[in-house]
Amino acid sequence: MALPVPGDEFPGDVAPDNEGASVEQTFELFSALAPKGWRVELIEGEIKVVPPANGEHEEIVSELSGQVRDHDKGLGRYTGIGLHLPDGSKVIPDLVIAPKGSYSDKQEWHATAAVRLVAEVTAASTAGRDRVQKIRGYARAGIPVYLLIDREAGETVVCSEPVGDDYVHKATHKLGTTVPLPAPLGFDLDTAEF
């Protein structure tokens, strides 16, 4: 079975080359077959396959991680951690901030209770779902802060106070400026290096 190309979507009633399989079974199959560095996510019942990030993307994630470390050494900065959201979605955010030791087990998918902040850095193939479906999923999970670094729009969006399918507060800042992060982080993020 060939892997789909980036951006392919498989709605809940479609199981390519695997007739009769559930979306969850197809997701597990895609996850097992994905080349190293590729991310396979299940978002609101659709399977998404994302290729490895480019260097610019990783520089932004690294800079963000470093600033969090400089602010609070008790926080872990996790890349590649799978989160299981209450709506059944399984996502692998670009960066998850949680107390150190929160993910020391051998589980592949984790609950979101320990998460303080989740960050996504957009790419052309992921920007739409980072701006819409992931906001809904992270809000439903009660994640206190969702930080969206939108390279295509040249903005940083800080979403806080999750209620239902959305966040009460959304503050948009131009990339290159200082961005205040609310509690539970509570520090100013310098996006000049982004």
TAFEN-V803030 format. One record per residue. RES is the residue in three letters. NEAR is the number of other ideal C-beta (glycine too) atoms within 12 Angstrom. Layout:
BEGIN
RES|NEAR + RES|NEAR
END
This chain:
BEGIN
MET|15 + ALA|14 + LEU|23 + PRO|27 + VAL|13 + PRO|23 + GLY|19 + ASP|21 + GLU|24 + PHE|31 + PRO|17 + GLY|20 + ASP|14 + VAL|20 + ALA|22 + PRO|24 + ASP|16 + ASN|21 + GLU|12 + GLY|12 + ALA|21 + SER|20 + VAL|29 + GLU|22 + GLN|20 + THR|33 + PHE|37 + GLU|21 + LEU|26 + PHE|34 + SER|25 + ALA|15 + LEU|20 + ALA|26 + PRO|17 + LYS|9 + GLY|16 + TRP|24 + ARG|34 + VAL|33 + GLU|38 + LEU|38 + ILE|39 + GLU|27 + GLY|25 + GLU|31 + ILE|41 + LYS|39 + VAL|34 + VAL|37 + PRO|24 + PRO|21 + ALA|29 + ASN|19 + GLY|11 + GLU|18 + HIS|31 + GLU|20 + GLU|19 + ILE|34 + VAL|34 + SER|23 + GLU|26 + LEU|40 + SER|29 + GLY|19 + GLN|31 + VAL|36 + ARG|20 + ASP|17 + HIS|23 + ASP|23 + LYS|12 + GLY|17 + LEU|31 + GLY|26 + ARG|36 + TYR|31 + THR|29 + GLY|23 + ILE|32 + GLY|27 + LEU|43 + HIS|26 + LEU|36 + PRO|23 + ASP|24 + GLY|23 + SER|33 + LYS|36 + VAL|45 + ILE|36 + PRO|44 + ASP|40 + LEU|40 + VAL|39 + ILE|41 + ALA|33 + PRO|22 + LYS|18 + GLY|12 + SER|24 + TYR|27 + SER|14 + ASP|13 + LYS|7 + GLN|14 + GLU|18 + TRP|25 + HIS|29 + ALA|22 + THR|35 + ALA|18 + ALA|28 + VAL|38 + ARG|37 + LEU|44 + VAL|45 + ALA|45 + GLU|46 + VAL|40 + THR|35 + ALA|29 + ALA|20 + SER|26 + THR|35 + ALA|26 + GLY|23 + ARG|31 + ASP|39 + ARG|25 + VAL|22 + GLN|30 + LYS|42 + ILE|35 + ARG|28 + GLY|41 + TYR|43 + ALA|32 + ARG|28 + ALA|34 + GLY|26 + ILE|37 + PRO|32 + VAL|44 + TYR|49 + LEU|49 + LEU|44 + ILE|43 + ASP|34 + ARG|31 + GLU|19 + ALA|19 + GLY|18 + GLU|27 + THR|37 + VAL|36 + VAL|37 + CYS|37 + SER|33 + GLU|21 + PRO|30 + VAL|15 + GLY|17 + ASP|22 + ASP|21 + TYR|31 + VAL|18 + HIS|21 + LYS|24 + ALA|24 + THR|21 + HIS|27 + LYS|18 + LEU|28 + GLY|17 + THR|20 + THR|19 + VAL|31 + PRO|21 + LEU|35 + PRO|26 + ALA|16 + PRO|23 + LEU|33 + GLY|19 + PHE|25 + ASP|19 + LEU|37 + ASP|23 + THR|32 + ALA|17 + GLU|20 + PHE|32
END
